[in-house]
Amino acid sequence: MRHRKIIMKGKLLVILFLVLSTVGCRNNKETALYKEIISSSTVTLINTEICNIKNKHIAKVIENKSTYYNTELRKNLFLKDYSSTNYMVQNGDRKYKYVYDKSDCDKTLEIKRWSESDIDMDDESEVLIEFNNSNILVLDNMGNTVYSYVFPYRGMNSIKKDGSFQQSDSASSVKIGKVNFVKGECFYNEMSVSDELDEEKPIYRLNKKDCDKESVKSFLKKQEKKENILWFNGNP
C-alpha cells in the first residue's frame, strides 16, 4: 500500500512538472514572439516583433532594428532613446523650426496612441505616435531614410485621411493646412485661415487669398465631414 502511494505521488509530480513546463514554454514563446518591453529613464516603448506597419523601413525603426534621423538633434538615433519634449512651429516662411518647451522637460514620455497614414500624400505612409504630453511624433521615410518631425497638439489635430489638419494659435483662430516633408525639412501649405483675435480686423483666407467669413465657414463645414485618420490605442 505504501509502495503504491509512493508510485501515485511520483506520477502526480511528473504530471505537474509537465503541465508547468508546457505553460512556461508557451508563455515564454508568446512573450518572445509578440512583444519586448524596452524601458529607459525617459520613454517606455513596446517593441512588437510581429509588426503590421506597412512601411517596412519605419517598421524596423519601431522595432529598434535600425536608426532614424532625428531632425531636432540632427543625428541618427534609435527610437528607444527618444526623450525630447520639444516640437516644431512655423517660421513665417512656411518652414517649421524647433522650439524649446520647458513645461514638460522632466516628464517621462509614454505612448498614448498611434496611426499610419499618408499625410503628405506622396503615396508612402507615415507613422504618427502621440505621447502623453500630446506631442505627435511623425516618422516619414524618404530614400530609405526615416526622418522624425514633432508637432504640438495645437499645431496638428483633427487629422484627415487626405492629410489636412487643424491648428490654432489661440481660441479665436482656426487654420487648416497640410505639410510636406523634404529630407529633414518640413513645410506648411495653408488651405484656410479664420482669425478673429482682432474683432475690428478679422482675417479670413482661402487658398492664401482674402475672402469673407461665410466662405471660410462653408469650407470648415466640408472639412469637418472629411474622414479622420484611424488611431490605435497603445504602442505600434
Residue, then its C-alpha position, 0 to 999 in steps of 0.5 A: m500500500r505504501h509502495r503504491k502511494i509512493i508510485m501515485k505521488g511520483k506520477l502526480l509530480v511528473i504530471l505537474f512538472l509537465v503541465l508547468s513546463t508546457v505553460g512556461c514554454r508557451n508563455n515564454k514563446e508568446t512573450a518572445l514572439y509578440k512583444e519586448i518591453i524596452s524601458s529607459s529613464t525617459v520613454t517606455l516603448i513596446n517593441t512588437e516583433i510581429c509588426n503590421i506597419k506597412n512601411k517596412h523601413i519605419a517598421k524596423v525603426i519601431e522595432n529598434k532594428s535600425t536608426y532614424y534621423n532625428t531632425e531636432l538633434r540632427k543625428n541618427l538615433f534609435l527610437k528607444d532613446y527618444s526623450s525630447t519634449n520639444y516640437m516644431v512651429q512655423n517660421g513665417d516662411r512656411k518652414y517649421k523650426y524647433v522650439y524649446d518647451k520647458s513645461d514638460c522637460d522632466k516628464t517621462l514620455e509614454i505612448k498614448r496612441w498611434s496611426e499610419s497614414d499618408i499625410d503628405m500624400d506622396d503615396e508612402s505612409e507615415v507613422l504618427i505616435e502621440f505621447n502623453n504630453s500630446n506631442i505627435l511624433v511623425l516618422d516619414n521615410m524618404g530614400n530609405t531614410v526615416y526622418s522624425y518631425v514633432f508637432p504640438y497638439r495645437g499645431m496638428n489635430s483633427i487629422k484627415k485621411d487626405g492629410s489636412f489638419q487643424q491648428s490654432d494659435s489661440a481660441s479665436s483662430v482656426k487654420i487648416g493646412k497640410v505639410n510636406f516633408v523634404k529630407g529633414e525639412c518640413f513645410y506648411n501649405e495653408m488651405s484656410v485661415s479664420d482669425e478673429l483675435d482682432e474683432e475690428k480686423p478679422i482675417y479670413r483666407l482661402n487658398k492664401k487669398d482674402c475672402d469673407k467669413e461665410s466662405v471660410k465657414s462653408f469650407l470648415k463645414k466640408q472639412e469637418k465631414k472629411e474622414n479622420i485618420l484611424w488611431f490605435n490605442g497603445n504602442p505600434 
